[in-house]
């Protein structure tokens, strides 16, 4: 079946959030309105092409002439006059949108680190102010948003037919419009549908869809994909997956709602991992200190209450088929947006569908099956059963070899130790060989268990599994708090962090001990309110009591350490005696 027919049959439906600025557009208009820059080894930028002089063919030729990193496309022109800079700082007009309180969803530690992230924008490379507004005007005038476009690619690999849908947004305004983590010109996102290429079904004769993957912020591998029968996956008809698009960020969600995103920053020389460990010990009630990571809290609004794009809706897709031989995809390795030189990468324009920013090939392009963790998954139960039968045959051969090896090793060990005293050096030197024999026998036991399980699968058929059994983390929208509690948390998130900083600073005042004691007491109260709001008041009280007890003991030790030490050792001696007596009586 032709690629365009497969792509057309499984086009996704994008559900935008009310308040979204940008939609997927054709890249032709963006390229024609952009400048092409190149950076040399000294990081100096030069203009290779001015607006109006580029099209996709010329861009491909320019890219082929410059096969390494350093190229970037941008329609952003930073204001050079004082009035222009002032206008860039003014709030941009935007559709109506009611945001949630992202800081209310995390603890004090997460809110504190968020301050560092926002302050870092002062020294990091960022897109010029007002760029979102300029890009919105350019979209309306030059990019034909009324004709949304995707770039579709079909890959056939290992029994899978992979339909990739690439979407280009001219701007990602997650930070400025929706309080997200980053902002950059240009944004490539994708939806990938995995079809069973080993069989067809249904009256239409099309391959059956089995899995789908949406662009996501904090998912990878198996967690990226959802099974076609997953109740989390909404569909238009039988073949069109519904994607709930994050406002500004343009990530994809399977269920509508607001999502708490944890963005892990660079390690900053090991400082943040150290803070993370301290935070989890010192503030176990803080949701930002939970788990193994330590990230910055942001909300991704994927509510699906705005415009819809796709089959059955007012705005339907214009599809363009691309592949490995499409010149602008293959030859242009540069960025599709302003190169802010942000060291963290969040404020730089992205690379195209095929490449990463360092010009290496994306895994999602080069190996879409392995990227989604499907290299180990069969397209259907019949193919899976064939693999099971093949595996049983392999195990039979491997077990035969292992059993021969075990028998030979056992015979050698017995023959060498026959007639010798177990304490002789010759027998003791066999310990390593004996351990190897044990390892080999246990390997054979495990293979036998695997064979027995697979034989049951062949006899009884492949057992159905839960649609979520492959997931390590099921990404769900956050639960909305009660109205009164939500208002309290939103207000508290705004005032608590600066209040804590002020009180901590007051502890270091040297002019008044009384003020220090007052500041300490106020700090305890503020942290009590924080623990109450996060639902960890009891854990907080227990740790405060432990700290008070520890402090009292420390003061006592400093005053009469000999007496305290004598009491502790005497108590320990009594406890040891009681334990020993109990064990003696039991014997």
LUMBAVO-471071 format. One line per 10 residues: number of its first residue (from 1); for each residue y, z, x of C-alpha. Coordinates in steps of 0.25 Angstrom, whole numbers. Each point is the difference from the previous one (the first is absolute). Example, Ala and Ser with C-alpha at 12.3 -4.5 7.8 and 13.67 -1.06 7.14 Angstrom:
REM LUMBAVO-471071
1) -18/31/49 ~ 14/-2/6 $
***
This chain:
REM LUMBAVO-471071
1) 0/0/0 ~ 14/-3/6 ~ 8/11/6 ~ 12/-2/-10 ~ -10/2/-12 ~ -6/13/5 ~ 14/5/3 ~ 5/-4/-13 ~ -12/7/-7 ~ 3/13/6 $
11) 15/1/1 ~ 4/15/-1 ~ 11/5/-9 ~ 11/8/6 ~ 6/11/-8 ~ 13/4/6 ~ 8/13/-2 ~ 12/0/-8 ~ 12/0/10 ~ -7/-9/10 $
21) 9/-10/7 ~ -9/-10/6 ~ -11/-9/-4 ~ -10/-9/8 ~ 7/-13/4 ~ -3/-13/7 ~ 3/1/15 ~ 7/-14/0 ~ 13/6/-5 ~ 0/12/9 $
31) -3/-9/12 ~ 12/-10/-3 ~ 10/12/-2 ~ -5/7/13 ~ 4/0/15 ~ -11/-1/10 ~ 2/10/12 ~ -8/1/13 ~ 1/12/9 ~ -3/-2/15 $
41) -6/10/10 ~ 13/8/1 ~ 0/2/-15 ~ 12/-10/-2 ~ 0/-7/-13 ~ 4/-15/-1 ~ 2/-9/-12 ~ -10/-12/0 ~ 3/-5/-14 ~ 12/3/-10 $
51) -1/1/-15 ~ -3/-13/-7 ~ -6/-7/12 ~ -15/5/-2 ~ -11/-3/-9 ~ -15/4/1 ~ -3/-12/9 ~ 11/2/10 ~ -4/15/0 ~ -14/-3/4 $
61) 5/-9/11 ~ 9/11/5 ~ -11/9/0 ~ -10/-9/7 ~ 10/-1/11 ~ 1/15/1 ~ -14/6/0 ~ 3/15/2 ~ 8/11/-6 ~ 15/0/-1 $
71) 3/-10/-12 ~ 6/5/-13 ~ 6/-6/-12 ~ 11/7/-7 ~ 11/-3/-11 ~ 7/13/3 ~ 13/-1/6 ~ 6/14/4 ~ 15/2/-4 ~ 10/-2/11 $
81) 13/5/-6 ~ 3/14/-4 ~ 1/-3/-15 ~ -13/-7/1 ~ -7/12/6 ~ 6/9/-10 ~ -5/-9/-12 ~ -14/1/7 ~ 0/15/-2 ~ 4/-1/-15 $
91) -12/3/-10 ~ -6/-13/-4 ~ -1/-4/-15 ~ -14/2/-4 ~ -9/-1/-13 ~ -2/14/-8 ~ -10/9/7 ~ -3/14/-1 ~ -6/6/12 ~ -9/12/2 $
101) 2/11/10 ~ -9/-3/12 ~ 4/12/8 ~ -4/9/-12 ~ -15/-5/2 ~ -1/6/14 ~ 2/13/7 ~ 11/5/9 ~ -6/-5/12 ~ -1/-14/-5 $
111) 15/0/-5 ~ 4/5/14 ~ -6/-11/7 ~ 6/-10/-10 ~ 13/5/5 ~ -4/-5/15 ~ -4/-13/-6 ~ 13/-3/-7 ~ 8/5/12 ~ -8/-10/9 $
121) 6/-11/-8 ~ 13/3/8 ~ -6/-5/13 ~ -11/-9/-4 ~ 2/-15/-3 ~ 2/-2/-15 ~ 5/-12/-8 ~ 15/-1/-3 ~ 5/7/-12 ~ 2/-8/-12 $
131) -12/-10/4 ~ -7/3/-13 ~ 11/-4/-8 ~ 2/-13/8 ~ -15/-3/-1 ~ 1/2/-15 ~ 11/-10/-1 ~ -7/-10/9 ~ -13/2/-9 ~ 8/-4/-13 $
141) 7/-11/7 ~ -10/-7/9 ~ -14/5/-2 ~ -3/-3/-15 ~ -5/14/-4 ~ -3/-7/-14 ~ -12/-7/7 ~ -8/11/7 ~ -9/-6/11 ~ -13/5/7 $
151) -6/-6/12 ~ -15/-1/-2 ~ -11/-1/10 ~ -16/-1/-2 ~ -10/4/10 ~ -15/-1/-1 ~ -7/10/9 ~ -14/6/-1 ~ -3/-2/-15 ~ 15/4/-4 $
161) 11/-9/-5 ~ 13/6/3 ~ 12/-3/-8 ~ 13/5/7 ~ 13/0/-7 ~ 12/2/10 ~ 14/4/-6 ~ 13/-1/7 ~ 12/8/-4 ~ 13/-3/6 $
171) 3/15/2 ~ -6/14/0 ~ 10/10/-5 ~ -9/12/-2 ~ 9/9/8 ~ 14/-3/-5 ~ -4/-2/-15 ~ -12/9/-2 ~ 1/11/11 ~ -12/-6/8 $
181) -3/1/15 ~ 4/-14/4 ~ 9/-12/-3 ~ -1/-14/6 ~ 3/-15/-3 ~ -12/-8/-4 ~ -13/6/-5 ~ -14/-6/0 ~ -11/6/-10 ~ -13/-4/-5 $
191) -11/1/-10 ~ -14/-4/3 ~ -11/-3/-9 ~ -15/0/5 ~ -9/-10/-8 ~ -15/0/1 ~ -2/-14/7 ~ -15/1/-1 ~ -1/-3/-15 ~ 8/-4/-12 $
201) 0/6/-14 ~ 7/-1/-13 ~ 3/-12/-9 ~ 11/-5/10 ~ -10/-1/12 ~ 10/8/9 ~ -5/10/11 ~ 0/14/-6 ~ 11/9/6 ~ -6/13/6 $
211) 12/7/7 ~ 15/0/2 ~ 10/5/10 ~ 15/3/-2 ~ 10/2/11 ~ 1/15/3 ~ 8/10/8 ~ -11/10/4 ~ -13/-6/-2 ~ -10/-8/9 $
221) -14/-4/1 ~ -9/4/-12 ~ 12/7/-7 ~ 8/-13/-1 ~ -10/-7/-10 ~ -4/3/-15 ~ -12/-6/-7 ~ 2/-9/-11 ~ -6/9/-10 ~ 9/12/5 $
231) 7/6/-12 ~ 12/2/9 ~ 1/-15/1 ~ 8/-6/-12 ~ -3/-15/-3 ~ 7/-11/-8 ~ -12/-7/-7 ~ -12/0/9 ~ 5/-6/13 ~ 14/5/3 $
241) 2/13/6 ~ 13/8/-4 ~ 8/5/12 ~ 11/11/-2 ~ 10/-3/11 ~ 8/11/7 ~ 15/0/-2 ~ 7/-6/12 ~ -13/2/9 ~ -8/-10/-8 $
251) -13/7/3 ~ -11/-2/-10 ~ -6/11/-9 ~ -12/0/-9 ~ 5/10/-10 ~ 15/1/-5 ~ 8/12/4 ~ 7/7/12 ~ -8/1/13 ~ 3/11/11 $
261) -1/-8/13 ~ -1/7/13 ~ 5/-8/12 ~ -5/5/13 ~ 11/-2/11 ~ -2/-2/15 ~ -5/12/8 ~ 13/1/7 ~ -7/4/13 ~ -9/10/-7 $
271) 11/8/-7 ~ -4/-3/-14 ~ -15/2/1 ~ 4/14/6 ~ 9/3/-12 ~ -11/-5/-9 ~ -10/11/5 ~ 11/11/-1 ~ 4/-4/-14 ~ -14/0/-5 $
281) -2/14/6 ~ 13/6/-4 ~ 2/-6/-14 ~ -13/-3/-6 ~ 7/0/-14 ~ 8/-13/4 ~ -6/-13/-5 ~ 6/-7/12 ~ -8/8/9 ~ -14/-2/-6 $
291) -10/-9/5 ~ -2/-6/14 ~ 13/-8/0 ~ 15/3/1 ~ 9/-10/-7 ~ 13/-3/-7 ~ 0/1/-15 ~ 4/-12/-9 ~ -2/-4/-14 ~ -5/-14/-3 $
301) 4/-4/-14 ~ -10/-9/-6 ~ 2/2/-14 ~ -2/-14/-6 ~ 11/1/-10 ~ 8/-11/4 ~ -2/-16/1 ~ -14/-6/1 ~ -3/-12/8 ~ -13/-8/-2 $
311) -9/-6/-10 ~ 3/2/-15 ~ 14/5/3 ~ 14/-7/0 ~ 1/-2/15 ~ -13/-6/5 ~ -4/-4/14 ~ 3/-12/9 ~ -12/0/9 ~ 0/-6/14 $
321) -13/-2/8 ~ 1/4/14 ~ -11/0/11 ~ -2/1/15 ~ 6/-14/2 ~ 13/3/-8 ~ 10/-3/11 ~ 10/11/-3 ~ -11/10/-2 ~ -7/-4/13 $
331) 12/-2/9 ~ 11/9/-4 ~ -4/14/6 ~ 14/6/-1 ~ 6/10/-10 ~ 4/-3/-15 ~ 12/8/0 ~ 11/7/8 ~ -5/6/14 ~ 6/13/0 $
341) -8/4/13 ~ -4/13/-7 ~ -9/7/9 ~ -8/6/-12 ~ -1/-14/-6 ~ 3/4/-14 ~ 14/-7/0 ~ -4/-13/6 ~ -4/-12/-7 ~ -15/-3/-2 $
351) -8/-12/6 ~ -6/-10/-8 ~ -14/-1/-7 ~ -7/-3/12 ~ 6/9/11 ~ 4/14/3 ~ 13/2/6 ~ -6/0/14 ~ -5/-15/-3 ~ -14/4/-1 $
361) -8/-4/-12 ~ -1/9/-12 ~ -13/6/-3 ~ 2/-3/-14 ~ 2/-15/3 ~ -11/-1/12 ~ -11/8/-7 ~ 4/3/-14 ~ -15/5/-3 ~ 0/10/11 $
371) 14/4/-3 ~ -4/5/-14 ~ -13/7/5 ~ -9/-11/-6 ~ -8/-4/12 ~ -10/10/-4 ~ 0/-3/-15 ~ -8/-11/-7 ~ 7/-9/-10 ~ -11/3/-11 $
381) -12/8/-2 ~ -10/-11/2 ~ 6/-3/14 ~ 0/15/2 ~ -15/1/-3 ~ -3/-12/10 ~ 7/9/10 ~ -8/12/-3 ~ -13/-8/1 ~ 5/-5/14 $
391) 3/14/4 ~ -13/5/-4 ~ -7/-11/9 ~ 9/4/11 ~ -3/15/-1 ~ -15/-4/0 ~ 1/-7/13 ~ 9/11/6 ~ -9/11/-4 ~ -12/-7/6 $
401) 7/-1/13 ~ 4/15/-1 ~ -14/5/-3 ~ -6/-8/12 ~ 11/7/9 ~ -2/13/-6 ~ -15/-1/2 ~ 1/-5/14 ~ 10/11/4 ~ -8/11/-6 $
411) -12/-5/7 ~ 7/0/13 ~ 6/14/-1 ~ -14/6/-4 ~ -7/-7/12 ~ 10/4/10 ~ 0/15/-5 ~ -15/1/-1 ~ -6/11/8 ~ 14/5/5 $
421) 6/13/-2 ~ 12/-1/-9 ~ 9/7/10 ~ -2/-10/11 ~ 12/-9/4 ~ -8/-13/-4 ~ -2/5/-14 ~ 15/6/-1 ~ 5/-14/4 ~ -6/-6/-12 $
431) 10/7/-9 ~ 10/-12/0 ~ -12/-10/-4 ~ -4/10/-11 ~ 14/0/-6 ~ 0/-15/0 ~ -13/0/-7 ~ 6/9/-11 ~ 12/-9/-1 ~ -9/-12/-2 $
441) -9/7/-10 ~ 12/5/-8 ~ 6/-14/0 ~ -14/-5/-6 ~ 1/11/-10 ~ 14/-5/-5 ~ -5/-14/0 ~ -12/4/-9 ~ 9/7/-10 ~ 10/-13/0 $
451) -12/-9/-3 ~ -6/9/-11 ~ 14/0/-7 ~ 1/-15/2 ~ -14/-2/-6 ~ 4/8/-12 ~ 12/-9/-2 ~ -9/-12/1 ~ -9/6/-10 ~ 10/5/-10 $
461) 11/-9/2 ~ 14/2/6 ~ 6/13/-6 ~ 14/-2/-6 ~ 11/8/7 ~ 13/6/-4 ~ 12/-9/1 ~ 6/10/9 ~ -11/4/9 ~ 5/-8/12 $
471) 13/7/0 ~ 4/11/9 ~ 13/2/-7 ~ 3/-5/-15 ~ 15/-3/0 ~ 6/5/-13 ~ 14/2/-6 ~ 6/14/1 ~ -1/9/-12 ~ 14/2/-6 $
481) 4/14/-1 ~ 5/7/-13 ~ 14/-3/-2 ~ 6/13/3 ~ -8/2/12 ~ 3/-14/5 ~ 15/3/-1 ~ -2/13/7 ~ -8/-7/12 ~ 10/-12/1 $
491) 12/10/1 ~ -7/9/9 ~ -4/-11/9 ~ 14/-4/2 ~ 6/14/4 ~ -12/7/6 ~ -1/-7/14 ~ 15/2/3 ~ -1/14/-5 ~ -12/3/9 $
501) 7/-6/12 ~ 13/8/-2 ~ -8/13/-2 ~ -9/-3/13 ~ 13/-2/7 ~ 6/13/-5 ~ -12/7/7 ~ 6/-3/14 ~ 14/6/-3 ~ 3/11/10 $
511) 12/6/-6 ~ -7/8/-11 ~ -14/5/-1 ~ 2/3/-15 ~ 3/-14/-3 ~ -13/-4/8 ~ -8/9/-9 ~ 7/-5/-12 ~ -3/-15/4 ~ -14/4/3 $
521) -2/6/-14 ~ 6/-12/-7 ~ -9/-9/8 ~ -12/7/-5 ~ 5/-1/-14 ~ 3/-15/2 ~ -14/-3/5 ~ -5/8/-11 ~ 6/-9/-10 ~ -5/-12/8 $
531) -14/5/-1 ~ 1/3/-15 ~ 5/-14/-2 ~ -11/-6/8 ~ -11/9/-7 ~ -3/8/13 ~ 7/13/-3 ~ -13/9/2 ~ -3/-7/13 ~ 14/2/5 $
541) 0/15/-5 ~ -13/3/8 ~ 6/-6/13 ~ 13/7/-1 ~ -7/13/-2 ~ -9/-3/12 ~ 13/-3/8 ~ 6/13/-4 ~ -13/7/4 ~ 0/-7/13 $
551) 14/3/3 ~ -1/14/-3 ~ -12/1/9 ~ 7/-6/11 ~ 12/9/-1 ~ -10/12/0 ~ -7/-6/12 ~ 13/-1/8 ~ 3/15/-3 ~ -13/6/2 $
561) -10/-10/5 ~ -10/10/6 ~ -2/7/-13 ~ -1/-13/-8 ~ -10/-5/10 ~ -9/12/0 ~ 0/0/-16 ~ -4/-15/0 ~ -11/2/11 ~ -5/13/-7 $
571) -1/-8/-13 ~ -7/-11/6 ~ -10/9/6 ~ -4/7/-13 ~ -2/-14/-6 ~ -9/-5/11 ~ -8/13/-1 ~ -2/-2/-15 ~ -4/-14/1 ~ -10/4/11 $
581) -6/11/-8 ~ -1/-9/-12 ~ -8/-10/8 ~ -9/11/6 ~ -4/5/-14 ~ -3/-13/-5 ~ -10/-3/11 $
***
